[in-house]
Amino acid sequence: MPAVKIAVIGGGSYSWTFTIVRDLVVTPQLEGSTIVLEDINPDALRITGPLCRKVVRKTRRDFTIETTTSEAAALKDADFVILTISTGGLDAMEHDIGVPLKHGICQSVGDTVGPGGISRALRNIPVVVDIAKRMETLCPSATMLNYTNPMSTLCRALSRQTTVPTIGLCHELFGIMSWLTGLLGLESRHDFDVVAAGVNHCVWILKLTVRKTGEDALALLRRYLKNPAAFARKRRKTLKGTGAKEQLTWAHAHAGEHRVKLSLFDVYGALPAAADRHVAEFFPFFLTHQADAEKKWGVHLTTVEERRTRRQPAALKRCKDMLRGRKSIDLYRSGETVSLIIDALSGGRPFTDVMNLPNTGQVSNLPHEAIVETVAVADSRGARGIDVGELPPGVLNQVMRHVINQELTVEAALTGDKDLVLQAMLNDPLVRDLEDAKKMTMELLDANRRWLPQFFRKRER
């Protein structure tokens, strides 16, 4: 397989870059490739660049790591572009969380839906579309692999405004599958055959089968929920090896982290397949003050201050510790799939897993070209979603409002139409008051004025 050039836009990320590059470097089929880390922050590149070169040296494989603050240099003749950016960073996100909170709206993440997700989309969409437009000139044959949120709206803007093939990648489904793997005493999530569909962070497992035995895993989950302790005891007796029993014990102990999705599973008969902190934001009843999200549902409201003082410093410390030898660099493949998709698209072994792609019929009762998350296959011909059929009516009703809202948000970001922003806010289930929505919309637009010039240009009457 020929060597490829892979550009990582946002390559100074302390959270993403090491994992992505390590996965690429431990993929032998990609040997000989060049990985270019691009970031607007040169100080971050002075950490991630040397760290990634250290990974290459440890593998003794033939990869070239380059760093640059020039987006054009990174994109020039690239075969693949991996996107991990956050326009405005935590300073901008502080408004996404703080302004709605002032109006009584709690958000557990604030990067996908809700007022925060809409605000983040408005900032990111023009930037991401500009990157893809430059790709059309500098690397016209390249594929965009997007990790940036809000996943659905960004991928929709790219497919609508550019010719760049785009695949959205998210690991949330992996988390719930790993939990179910432990609960049922299986070895890995690949022991399941899964049928899943929806939109990013609101994707639903419609059918789940244990591959070896043909058992209906959702039926097993229902049995577990009727009597968790009895199910765990009975299942433990059938397991061979202490590892599987330890995994079941772990899964049983962590069931409380899935209260939101399990309550929805009980109602809809399909299982949301993302962390509860993401799923809760798609519904109007988990994040109210009356619901007491943290106590009743186990959903922690992650503040920007927590991200700034705990999560971000922890990620930086981890990178520095590995770079300086205070922490070992383990050469294993993570659960992320970008390296395997690049291998497949480059002519290697076809790869099947969950991806976010334009709907060309794989979900027959969602709009054509909406970005849907389903199982898909990547090979030398590109990426194609596997047909699911129809979403059940109850699930469809929940997903459809967000598909429509994503279209409103994309249109608003591209045109600078404030009325469309307000419509999107009012259509979001977390927003409950018209006058508050009007004030909040203008406050968020004003707070992001630096990133949203399209909303503040004088318009001809």
C-alpha positions in Angstrom: 0.0 0.0 0.0 1.4 3.4 -0.9 2.5 5.8 1.9 0.1 8.6 2.6 0.2 12.2 4.0 -2.1 12.7 7.0 -2.7 16.2 8.3 -4.0 16.7 11.8 -5.7 20.1 12.1 -5.7 20.8 15.8 -2.5 18.7 16.2 -1.6 20.6 19.4 -4.4 18.9 21.3 -3.2 17.3 24.5 -6.2 15.1 24.6 -6.4 13.8 21.0 -3.1 14.0 19.2 -1.1 11.3 21.1 -3.9 8.8 20.8 -4.5 9.4 17.1 -0.8 9.3 16.2 0.0 6.3 18.3 -2.9 4.4 16.6 -1.6 5.5 13.2 2.0 4.4 14.0 1.0 1.0 15.3 -0.8 0.3 12.1 1.9 -1.4 10.0 0.1 -1.0 6.7 0.5 2.8 7.0 4.3 2.6 7.4 6.2 5.2 5.3 3.5 7.8 5.8 4.0 11.4 6.8 1.9 12.9 9.7 1.7 16.6 9.8 0.5 18.2 13.1 -0.9 21.7 12.5 -2.1 24.1 15.3 -2.4 27.8 15.8 -0.6 27.3 19.1 3.1 26.8 18.6 3.7 26.1 22.3 1.3 23.1 22.1 3.2 21.7 19.1 6.4 21.9 21.1 4.9 19.2 23.3 2.9 17.1 20.9 5.5 17.1 18.1 8.4 15.7 20.1 6.1 13.3 21.9 4.8 11.8 18.6 8.4 11.5 17.3 9.2 9.6 20.5 6.3 7.2 19.8 7.8 6.6 16.3 11.2 5.9 17.7 9.8 3.5 20.2 8.0 1.5 17.4 11.1 1.6 15.1 8.8 2.1 12.2 9.2 4.4 9.3 6.9 7.4 9.9 7.7 11.1 9.5 6.3 13.6 12.0 6.2 17.2 11.0 4.7 20.2 12.8 3.6 23.6 11.5 1.4 26.6 12.3 0.6 26.9 8.5 -2.7 25.3 7.6 -1.8 25.5 3.9 1.4 23.7 4.4 -0.4 20.9 6.4 -3.1 20.5 3.8 -0.9 20.7 0.7 -1.1 17.3 -1.1 -2.7 15.6 2.0 -4.5 12.3 1.5 -6.4 12.5 4.8 -7.3 15.4 7.1 -8.1 14.7 10.7 -10.0 17.5 12.4 -9.8 18.1 16.2 -10.4 21.8 16.8 -12.5 24.0 19.1 -13.0 27.5 17.8 -12.6 29.9 20.6 -11.5 27.3 23.1 -12.7 27.2 26.7 -13.1 31.0 26.8 -15.8 30.7 24.2 -17.3 27.6 25.8 -17.7 29.5 29.0 -20.4 31.5 27.4 -22.0 28.4 25.9 -22.5 27.1 29.5 -22.8 30.3 31.5 -25.3 32.3 29.5 -28.0 29.5 29.3 -27.4 28.7 33.0 -28.2 32.4 33.8 -31.6 31.7 32.1 -32.2 28.5 34.1 -30.9 26.0 31.5 -28.6 23.3 32.8 -26.3 21.5 30.3 -24.2 18.5 31.2 -21.8 19.0 28.3 -22.9 21.8 26.1 -21.1 20.8 22.9 -23.8 19.0 20.8 -27.3 20.2 21.4 -29.0 22.7 23.7 -28.1 26.4 23.5 -24.5 25.6 24.1 -24.3 23.1 21.2 -26.1 25.6 18.9 -23.7 28.4 19.9 -20.6 26.1 19.4 -21.9 25.1 16.0 -22.3 28.7 14.9 -18.7 29.3 15.8 -17.3 26.2 14.2 -19.2 25.8 11.0 -17.7 28.8 9.1 -14.2 27.8 10.2 -14.6 24.1 9.3 -16.2 25.0 5.9 -13.3 27.3 5.1 -10.8 24.5 5.9 -12.7 22.2 3.5 -12.8 24.8 0.8 -9.0 25.1 1.0 -8.9 21.3 0.8 -10.7 21.4 -2.5 -7.7 23.4 -3.8 -4.7 22.1 -1.9 -5.7 18.4 -1.6 -8.7 17.8 -3.8 -8.6 14.0 -3.4 -8.4 14.1 0.4 -11.0 12.7 2.9 -11.9 14.6 6.0 -12.1 12.6 9.2 -13.9 14.7 11.8 -13.7 14.4 15.6 -14.9 17.9 16.3 -18.3 18.6 17.9 -21.0 19.3 17.2 -20.4 16.3 14.9 -23.7 16.3 13.0 -24.0 19.9 12.2 -20.3 20.2 11.1 -20.5 17.2 8.9 -23.8 18.4 7.4 -22.2 21.8 6.6 -19.3 20.2 4.9 -21.4 17.8 2.8 -23.7 20.6 1.8 -21.1 23.3 1.0 -18.1 21.4 -0.3 -17.2 18.3 -2.3 -14.9 16.9 0.4 -15.8 13.4 1.5 -16.4 13.6 5.2 -16.7 10.9 7.9 -17.6 11.8 11.4 -16.1 9.7 14.1 -17.3 9.3 17.7 -16.5 6.7 20.4 -19.6 7.0 22.5 -21.2 3.8 21.1 -18.0 1.9 22.1 -18.5 2.9 25.7 -22.0 1.4 26.1 -20.9 -1.7 24.0 -18.0 -2.2 26.4 -20.3 -2.1 29.4 -22.7 -4.6 27.8 -19.7 -6.8 26.9 -18.7 -7.0 30.6 -22.3 -7.5 31.8 -22.8 -10.5 29.5 -19.4 -12.0 30.0 -18.1 -11.5 26.5 -14.6 -10.8 25.4 -15.0 -7.6 23.3 -17.6 -5.4 21.7 -16.9 -7.2 18.4 -18.7 -10.3 19.9 -21.9 -8.5 19.1 -23.8 -7.9 15.8 -25.3 -4.5 16.2 -28.0 -2.5 14.4 -27.9 1.1 15.5 -29.1 4.4 14.0 -29.8 8.0 14.9 -27.7 11.2 15.1 -24.5 11.7 17.0 -24.9 11.4 20.7 -28.5 10.3 20.2 -27.9 7.1 18.3 -30.1 4.1 19.3 -29.3 0.4 19.4 -32.3 -1.2 17.7 -31.0 -4.8 17.6 -28.1 -6.4 19.4 -27.2 -10.1 18.9 -24.5 -12.2 20.6 -22.6 -13.4 17.6 -21.6 -16.9 18.8 -24.9 -17.9 20.4 -27.4 -15.9 18.5 -28.9 -14.6 21.8 -30.9 -11.4 21.8 -28.7 -9.1 23.9 -31.4 -6.5 24.5 -33.6 -9.3 25.8 -30.8 -10.3 28.2 -30.5 -6.7 29.3 -34.2 -6.6 30.1 -33.8 -9.7 32.2 -30.9 -8.1 34.0 -32.9 -5.0 34.8 -35.7 -7.0 36.3 -33.3 -8.4 38.9 -29.7 -7.2 38.5 -28.2 -9.2 41.4 -29.8 -12.5 40.4 -28.8 -12.0 36.8 -25.2 -11.3 37.7 -25.0 -14.3 40.0 -26.4 -16.6 37.4 -24.3 -15.2 34.6 -21.1 -15.5 36.7 -21.6 -19.2 37.1 -21.5 -19.7 33.3 -18.3 -17.8 32.8 -14.9 -19.3 32.4 -11.8 -17.4 33.6 -11.4 -14.8 36.3 -11.1 -12.0 33.8 -14.7 -12.4 32.5 -16.0 -12.6 36.0 -14.1 -9.4 37.0 -15.5 -7.6 34.0 -19.1 -8.7 34.9 -18.5 -7.4 38.5 -17.2 -4.1 37.1 -20.1 -3.7 34.7 -22.7 -4.5 37.4 -21.0 -2.0 39.8 -21.1 0.7 37.1 -24.8 0.2 36.1 -25.6 3.5 37.9 -23.7 5.4 35.2 -26.4 4.4 32.7 -29.6 5.4 34.5 -30.7 7.8 31.8 -30.3 5.5 28.8 -31.8 2.6 30.7 -34.9 4.6 31.7 -35.3 5.4 28.0 -34.7 1.8 27.0 -37.6 0.8 29.3 -39.9 3.2 27.5 -38.8 2.9 23.9 -37.5 -0.6 23.7 -34.3 0.7 22.0 -31.2 1.6 23.9 -29.5 5.1 23.5 -25.8 4.4 22.9 -23.9 7.4 24.3 -22.8 8.5 27.7 -25.7 9.7 29.9 -24.3 13.1 30.1 -24.7 13.4 26.3 -28.1 11.6 26.1 -29.7 13.7 28.8 -29.3 16.9 26.7 -31.6 15.6 24.0 -34.6 15.4 26.3 -36.5 18.1 28.3 -36.9 16.3 31.6 -33.4 15.1 32.9 -31.6 18.4 33.5 -34.3 20.4 35.2 -33.8 21.6 38.8 -36.7 19.4 39.8 -35.1 16.4 38.3 -31.9 16.8 40.3 -29.7 15.5 37.5 -26.7 14.5 39.6 -28.5 12.9 42.5 -31.4 11.1 40.7 -29.8 10.4 37.3 -26.1 10.5 38.1 -25.4 13.1 35.4 -22.7 15.5 36.4 -22.9 19.0 35.0 -19.3 19.6 33.8 -18.3 23.2 34.3 -15.8 25.1 32.2 -13.8 25.8 35.3 -13.5 22.0 35.9 -12.3 21.6 32.3 -9.9 24.5 32.7 -8.4 23.6 36.1 -8.6 19.8 36.1 -9.1 18.1 32.8 -6.9 20.2 30.5 -4.0 20.4 33.0 -4.3 16.6 33.5 -4.0 16.0 29.8 -1.0 18.3 29.5 0.7 16.7 32.4 0.2 13.2 30.9 1.8 14.4 27.6 4.7 16.0 29.4 5.3 13.0 31.6 5.4 10.7 28.6 7.7 13.1 26.8 10.1 13.4 29.7 10.1 9.7 30.6 8.2 10.0 33.8 5.4 7.9 32.3 5.7 5.0 30.0 4.4 5.0 26.4 2.4 1.9 25.9 2.1 0.9 22.3 -1.4 -0.5 22.1 -4.2 0.5 19.8 -7.0 2.5 21.4 -10.7 2.1 20.7 -10.6 4.9 18.2 -11.0 3.8 14.6 -9.4 6.5 12.4 -6.2 4.5 11.7 -8.2 1.5 10.5 -10.5 3.6 8.4 -7.5 5.3 6.7 -6.0 1.9 6.1 -9.3 0.7 4.5 -9.7 3.8 2.3 -6.1 3.5 1.2 -6.7 0.0 -0.3 -6.2 -2.1 2.8 -8.5 -4.4 4.6 -12.2 -3.2 4.5 -13.3 -2.0 7.9 -16.8 -2.0 9.3 -17.8 0.1 12.3 -20.0 3.1 13.4 -19.6 6.3 11.3 -21.5 9.6 10.8 -22.3 9.9 7.1 -24.9 11.6 4.8 -28.1 9.6 4.7 -28.4 8.0 1.3 -31.1 5.6 2.4 -29.5 3.8 5.3 -32.2 5.3 7.6 -35.2 5.3 5.4 -37.5 7.6 7.4 -35.0 10.3 8.1 -34.4 13.1 5.5 -32.0 12.4 2.6 -28.5 13.9 3.2 -29.1 14.4 6.9 -26.0 13.2 8.8 -26.9 9.9 10.4 -24.8 7.7 12.7 -25.0 4.0 11.7 -22.7 1.1 11.2 -20.9 1.7 7.9 -18.1 0.1 5.8 -15.0 1.8 4.6 -12.9 0.4 1.7 -11.0 1.7 -1.3 -14.3 3.0 -2.8 -15.1 5.2 0.2 -17.4 4.9 3.1 -21.0 3.7 2.9 -23.6 3.4 5.5 -25.3 0.0 5.9 -29.0 0.0 5.5 -31.0 0.0 8.8 -34.5 0.5 7.6 -36.9 2.7 9.6 -36.5 4.1 13.1 -39.4 3.0 15.3 -42.0 5.8 15.6 -41.2 6.9 19.1 -37.5 7.0 18.5 -38.1 8.7 15.1 -40.0 11.5 16.8 -37.1 12.2 19.2 -34.4 12.1 16.5 -36.3 14.0 13.8 -36.6 17.3 15.8 -32.9 17.3 16.1 -32.3 16.6 12.5 -34.5 19.6 11.6 -32.7 21.7 14.2 -29.4 20.8 12.8 -30.5 22.0 9.4 -31.7 25.3 10.9 -28.4 25.7 12.7 -26.3 25.1 9.6 -28.4 27.5 7.6 -28.1 30.1 10.3 -24.4 29.8 10.6 -23.9 30.1 6.8 -26.2 33.0 6.3 -26.0 35.0 9.6 -29.8 34.9 10.0 -30.5 35.7 13.7 -34.2 34.6 13.3 -33.1 31.1 12.4 -30.9 31.0 15.5 -33.9 31.8 17.6 -36.0 29.2 15.8 -33.3 26.6 16.5 -33.2 27.7 20.2 -37.0 27.4 20.5 -37.0 24.0 18.9 -34.4 22.6 21.4 -36.0 20.6 24.2 -33.9 22.3 26.9 -35.4 25.8 26.0 -38.8 26.4 27.7 -39.5 30.2 27.6 -39.9 32.4 24.6 -38.7 35.7 26.2 -35.7 34.0 27.9 -34.9 32.4 24.5 -34.8 35.8 22.8 -32.5 37.3 25.4 -30.3 34.3 25.6 -29.9 34.1 21.8 -28.7 37.8 21.6 -26.4 37.3 24.6 -24.8 34.3 23.0 -24.4 36.0 19.7 -22.9 39.1 21.3 -20.5 37.0 23.5 -19.3 35.2 20.3 -19.2 38.4 18.1 -15.5 37.9 17.4 -16.3 34.6 15.7 -19.6 35.5 14.2 -19.1 38.5 11.9 -21.9 37.2 9.5 -24.5 38.0 12.2 -23.4 41.6 12.6 -23.0 42.9 9.1 -25.4 45.7 8.1 -28.1 44.2 5.8 -29.8 46.0 3.0 -33.6 46.3 3.5 
